[in-house]
Amino acid sequence: MTKQNVVVHDTRAVAKSALNMAITVVPQSAASKPPHPTGRYIAISRKKVIKKLEIERSRINAWVDSMRASSPTHLRPTVRVSVTTDDHASWILRHPSALRMFDQIINSSKGKQIVMFLDYDGTLSPIVDDPDRAFMSEQMRAAVKQVAKYFPTAIVSGRCRDKVYRFVRLAELYYAGSHGMDIKGPTKGPKYRTGKKAVIFQPASEFLPMIDEVYKALLEKTKSTPGAKVENNKFCVSVHFRCVDEKRWTSLAEQVRSVLKDYPKLRLTQGRKVLEIRPTIKWDKGKALEFLLDSLGFANCSDVLPVYIGDDRTDEDAFKVLRDRGQGFGILVSKTPKDTNASYSLREPSEVKDFLDRLVEWKRLSMEELSRM
Ligand SMILES: O=P(O)(O)OC[C@H]1O[C@H](O[C@H]2O[C@H](CO)[C@@H](O)[C@H](O)[C@H]2O)[C@H](O)[C@@H](O)[C@@H]1O
């Protein structure tokens, strides 16, 4: 016998076994027999199992590498100057400042209803070490409140909806928490075109017990890593790397992966020094944006201009939806060049506030003008 095969009992178990290495090894002769009529089984070679493990490992390394690359401590000063000068100049040509292009943006809104979508962390509030202390300023709250007076406005966040509501505290907004998997309409304010009462939508509710379980398992698994923080976002979980010594990032990512191997219905995505665990359902911030437009009565309408402002990879799903629809535009909040589907850029939350203030001022003046006619 020169070769052995691995026999497992369905495709989901294949993935599970590949990660656990809890595999049944049988001789080639047995594995090559046709499947038993009552039990489904497939054979995979040891080579394939090893390949899967290698893929997993390189995925972990890729996450950690990209987190490192975006960490300012890893940019050598000499490199930083030359790279940012050239790259930034050409990037900004492709994604000009939304403040500088304000008049152009406003011109494209003629005859259309602007609908505002705002991410929370890094967009309305500055990034801080402690996720529980990511407060928005009173000035930003006032700006968002004014925006919501004139335009339907939604907060779309990876946070759990209740938590983001506690930070924002404005009842007149739509809130899409857990990356859009928990949507609720405003308890006050206009109902726009639909005339519907408050919207509630939770496409991943069946995952609640699983998310709770994985949250507890992650807490337990990562408690040996100083600085690691696990945040329960109701329909998803965040594992924070920000306060963890970079030397431990790979082992923390492996801890996360080792918990996840038992949950094939969950997947991992990456944000700003955070790994996010969420259901494999086809739902993201882009789908949430489309759902909200439909709920507001703007499905298949050409007289609507959705504007989405966000800073994170997960916001790219929404930027892409707008780009694909050829309707409205995304604004990326970033000081450094990044691959993005957004049309415009803003450097930081203070510029987001300036943009919102200008939008409100423009709307107020144009309404005054209309009333004088
Ligand atoms: O969609 P968002 O509203 O941008 O939420 C994405 C994640 O944001 C939070 O983490 C980020 O902000 C923290 C506070 O500034 C920071 O400490 C962390 O490093 C960032 O990744 C939030 O805590 C996560 O749960 C969200 O998934």
The ligand as an ORCA input file, in Angstrom:
! r2SCAN-3c Opt
* xyz 0 1
  O     -18.981     49.817     10.668
  P     -18.343     50.602     11.769
  O     -19.311     51.487     12.488
  O     -17.149     51.379     11.275
  O     -17.831     49.504     12.799
  C     -16.680     48.713     12.517
  C     -16.033     48.323     13.813
  O     -15.898     49.544     14.541
  C     -15.416     49.478     15.877
  O     -14.031     49.170     15.834
  C     -13.244     50.198     15.270
  O     -13.334     51.373     16.109
  C     -12.817     51.198     17.451
  C     -13.078     52.497     18.212
  O     -12.506     53.592     17.582
  C     -11.332     50.844     17.386
  O     -10.825     50.637     18.690
  C     -11.160     49.558     16.533
  O      -9.788     49.272     16.374
  C     -11.803     49.739     15.149
  O     -11.763     48.542     14.403
  C     -16.197     48.460     16.673
  O     -15.656     48.367     17.962
  C     -16.277     47.137     15.978
  O     -17.086     46.249     16.714
  C     -16.888     47.343     14.607
  O     -16.970     46.113     13.935
*
